[in-house]
């Protein structure tokens, strides 16, 4: 993993949000994958890979880290028969294919683009380092507010595995860039 410069990651660049967590005065981005059908029990389906491709452009502009602070997961099955196990991994290998998804900057006054490239439903060689699992029951939603920092050159993988049969999975990722 990279060891990024932290000179811009100080308390002067942040405020406390309504939950007493730091909210950074940088740019915040959101990306989602909607209603992906996943079908075989025991098979993890790669839903989303987010790669921090930033690099310093000058000595005064360090590479940016992505403070991945919110993940929302939901299961589209309303029949009551299945759920989804969502898993999060760091640094998957041999990522290819999939469709490119453009992150949306939710800071309306900013025209900045994200330093992250995002792929929906890519092919993944190995999943990387396991970080967390989030079970979601039928017609339900789960979310995580745990901070995961994705440094320059690192990637985050979100997978979904059906519990007992074919269903649809929805995942959303939100992060700040500093």
C-alpha positions as CSV (number, residue, x, y, z in Angstrom):
1,X,0.0,0.0,0.0
2,X,1.1,3.5,-0.6
3,X,1.9,5.9,2.2
4,X,0.3,9.2,1.1
5,X,1.3,12.7,2.2
6,X,-0.9,13.9,5.0
7,X,-0.1,17.6,5.0
8,X,-3.7,18.4,3.7
9,X,-5.4,16.0,6.1
10,X,-5.6,18.2,9.1
11,X,-8.3,19.4,11.4
12,X,-8.3,22.8,9.6
13,X,-9.9,21.0,6.6
14,X,-12.7,19.4,8.5
15,X,-15.8,20.1,10.6
16,X,-18.0,17.8,12.8
17,X,-21.2,16.6,11.2
18,X,-24.5,15.9,13.1
19,X,-23.1,12.6,14.4
20,X,-19.9,14.2,15.7
21,X,-17.8,12.6,13.0
22,X,-15.5,14.7,10.9
23,X,-16.9,15.9,7.6
24,X,-14.1,17.1,5.3
25,X,-14.3,20.3,3.4
26,X,-13.0,18.6,0.2
27,X,-15.3,17.0,-2.4
28,X,-17.6,14.1,-1.7
29,X,-18.6,11.6,-4.3
30,X,-21.3,9.0,-4.7
31,X,-21.6,6.0,-7.0
32,X,-24.1,3.1,-7.0
33,X,-25.0,-0.1,-8.7
34,X,-28.7,-0.8,-9.1
35,X,-30.6,-4.1,-9.3
36,X,-27.8,-6.5,-10.3
37,X,-29.2,-10.0,-10.5
38,X,-27.0,-12.5,-8.5
39,X,-28.0,-16.2,-8.6
40,X,-25.8,-19.0,-7.3
41,X,-25.6,-19.7,-3.6
42,X,-21.9,-20.0,-2.6
43,X,-20.8,-17.7,-5.4
44,X,-19.6,-14.1,-4.7
45,X,-20.4,-11.7,-7.5
46,X,-18.1,-8.7,-7.9
47,X,-20.5,-5.7,-7.9
48,X,-18.2,-2.7,-7.7
49,X,-14.4,-2.0,-7.8
50,X,-13.3,1.5,-6.9
51,X,-9.6,2.3,-7.6
52,X,-7.8,5.4,-6.4
53,X,-5.7,6.4,-9.4
54,X,-4.4,9.7,-8.1
55,X,-0.8,10.7,-8.3
56,X,0.9,14.0,-7.4
57,X,1.0,16.4,-10.2
58,X,3.5,18.7,-8.5
59,X,5.3,18.8,-5.2
60,X,2.6,21.3,-4.0
61,X,-0.3,19.0,-5.1
62,X,0.0,15.7,-3.2
63,X,-1.9,12.6,-4.3
64,X,-5.4,12.4,-2.8
65,X,-6.6,9.7,-0.5
66,X,-10.3,8.6,-0.6
67,X,-12.0,8.5,2.8
68,X,-14.7,5.9,2.1
69,X,-17.1,6.6,4.9
70,X,-20.5,5.2,3.9
71,X,-21.7,2.0,2.2
72,X,-25.4,1.2,1.7
73,X,-26.5,-2.3,0.7
74,X,-30.0,-3.6,-0.1
75,X,-31.6,-6.8,-1.3
76,X,-34.4,-6.5,-3.9
77,X,-36.1,-9.8,-3.0
78,X,-39.6,-8.9,-1.7
79,X,-40.8,-12.5,-1.7
80,X,-39.2,-13.2,1.7
81,X,-37.2,-16.1,0.5
82,X,-33.6,-14.9,0.3
83,X,-31.0,-12.2,1.4
84,X,-27.6,-11.1,0.4
85,X,-24.2,-11.3,2.1
86,X,-22.2,-8.2,1.0
87,X,-18.5,-8.3,1.5
88,X,-15.8,-5.6,1.3
89,X,-12.2,-6.3,0.3
90,X,-9.0,-4.2,-0.2
91,X,-6.8,-4.5,-3.2
92,X,-8.3,-7.1,-5.5
93,X,-6.0,-8.3,-8.3
94,X,-6.4,-8.9,-12.0
95,X,-9.5,-6.6,-12.3
96,X,-10.8,-6.4,-15.9
97,X,-13.9,-5.8,-17.9
98,X,-17.1,-4.5,-16.3
99,X,-18.7,-1.1,-17.2
100,X,-17.3,2.2,-16.2
101,X,-19.4,4.2,-13.7
102,X,-18.8,8.0,-13.3
103,X,-18.8,9.1,-9.7
104,X,-21.1,12.1,-9.0
105,X,-19.6,15.1,-7.0
106,X,-22.3,16.0,-4.5
107,X,-20.7,19.3,-3.8
108,X,-22.9,21.3,-6.2
109,X,-20.6,24.3,-6.5
110,X,-17.6,22.2,-7.5
111,X,-16.7,21.0,-11.0
112,X,-13.9,18.7,-9.7
113,X,-13.9,15.1,-11.0
114,X,-13.1,12.2,-8.8
115,X,-9.6,10.7,-8.8
116,X,-11.2,7.2,-8.6
117,X,-12.1,5.0,-11.4
118,X,-15.1,2.8,-10.8
119,X,-16.1,-0.5,-12.5
120,X,-19.5,-2.2,-12.2
121,X,-19.6,-6.0,-12.4
122,X,-15.9,-6.5,-13.3
123,X,-14.0,-9.8,-13.5
124,X,-11.7,-10.2,-10.5
125,X,-8.8,-12.6,-10.1
126,X,-8.4,-12.6,-6.4
127,X,-10.6,-10.6,-4.0
128,X,-7.8,-9.2,-1.9
129,X,-7.8,-8.6,1.9
130,X,-11.2,-9.2,3.5
131,X,-12.4,-6.1,5.5
132,X,-16.0,-6.6,6.4
133,X,-19.3,-8.5,5.8
134,X,-22.8,-7.1,5.8
135,X,-25.8,-9.5,5.8
136,X,-29.0,-8.0,4.4
137,X,-32.3,-9.8,4.6
138,X,-35.0,-9.8,2.0
139,X,-36.5,-6.4,1.1
140,X,-34.1,-4.8,3.7
141,X,-31.2,-2.4,3.8
142,X,-27.9,-2.3,5.8
143,X,-25.3,0.4,5.9
144,X,-21.8,0.9,7.3
145,X,-20.3,4.2,8.5
146,X,-16.9,2.7,9.3
147,X,-14.1,4.7,7.6
148,X,-11.9,2.9,5.1
149,X,-9.1,5.0,3.6
150,X,-8.2,4.1,0.0
151,X,-4.8,5.5,-0.6
152,X,-3.3,6.2,-4.1
153,X,-2.9,3.0,-6.1
154,X,-5.3,1.0,-3.8
155,X,-8.7,-0.5,-4.7
156,X,-11.9,-1.4,-2.9
157,X,-14.0,-4.3,-4.0
158,X,-17.7,-4.9,-3.0
159,X,-19.2,-8.3,-3.7
160,X,-22.6,-9.8,-3.1
161,X,-23.6,-13.5,-2.5
162,X,-27.2,-14.7,-2.4
163,X,-28.2,-16.6,0.7
164,X,-30.7,-19.1,-0.7
165,X,-31.5,-18.3,-4.3
166,X,-31.5,-15.8,-7.1
167,X,-32.1,-12.1,-6.1
168,X,-31.1,-8.6,-6.9
169,X,-28.4,-6.6,-5.1
170,X,-28.0,-2.9,-4.8
171,X,-24.9,-1.2,-3.5
172,X,-23.9,2.4,-3.0
173,X,-20.5,3.9,-2.0
174,X,-19.8,7.4,-0.7
175,X,-16.4,9.0,-0.1
176,X,-14.5,12.2,0.4
177,X,-11.3,13.0,-1.4
178,X,-8.5,15.0,0.3
